[in-house]
Amino acid sequence: MKQTLRQTGRALVVLALGTGLALTPLAAQARQDRVHDARGDSDSRATDMTSLRVHHGRHRIRASVTIPKLEAGRLSGTELLIKPRGRKKVYAVGVLRDRRGRVVETSLSWRPLNDPVEPTTLPCARIRTTLHAHRTGVSVAKACLTKSRPNQRIRAKVRTIDGTIGLRGAYYADQTRFTHFLGRGDATAAKPMGRVTARHGLAVRALPTTHAARHGKLAYQQVYRLSCKLTGAVVRRHADQDGDASNLWYRLPGKRGRWASALYVRTVGGDVPYCGTGDSYRGRVTAPALVRREAPTLRDNAHGALARGATVRINCKLHGQEIKGNDLWYNLPQGLWVSARYVANVGPVPGFCTG
């Protein structure tokens, strides 16, 4: 799992999170920690995590796991272990998924760290989970953690289960080490902000692509509020094919869509969440061949096509270039976009890509 950054032609490269050192306020440092896992101890690339970020907030404890080669159908289980300081037992927040990546069960138990047999089951209807692109998240309301004090410092780690491994070997395909002990923080203390690093200013676009209309410019070294982040067109520093690149874009607050490339923004403050409702939606392709693109316009690079009848997972939607009377585009977990004109919704209608 050793992290390496590779430039491979026109492949999607997500490097925005490493464009600068995160300048996190002290209040946020006291409540969050990040664990990088470079041991490569997983037998499965589909569930092999490279980092874990844990937040100990006022009302919830949240964990976000990065799995570069994540396959939703293989991730059959995720378990967040929360250990209060001074206690010999842990809370185990479990999430089970079916072969389509849909959640079929969530659970909370109190048990010895290395003995999951006969745990004490705790009632909790306030467990949340997400599954987007190469990340999965688990969170639990602190009101459910009745075996420890609400303000007690905690440390946490995550285990993932590959559904193809089962009980043939180690039950858990991968697990991180524990974070440091984290005190409770105020979830509202550190708002997502960004400092512009482009010396000549940074253009603001109507969509997450350089092909979209400009809506002004952000000044160099100025700090701006960031609403959320999303994948879009790949931006290369100074148009250098071998230089830094990123396909992440930050949405700025406001009703009107305004986007800035994350390549030229250094985050300051809290984590920038992904755009969308946090839910996953489904659709079915109705065109003979539906081209996937880097951003919601026909001018952006194409990356293969989906056949008629194929089922797609959808993160959220945006108003983009109009295609035969329909200007909606769907953002897919692979970081690509397809026109909603050629996708029939299966179940709920996808929500918009807002913060």
Disulfide bonds with the S-S distance in Angstrom:
Cys124-Cys144 2.19
Cys228-Cys275 2.03
Cys316-Cys353 2.02
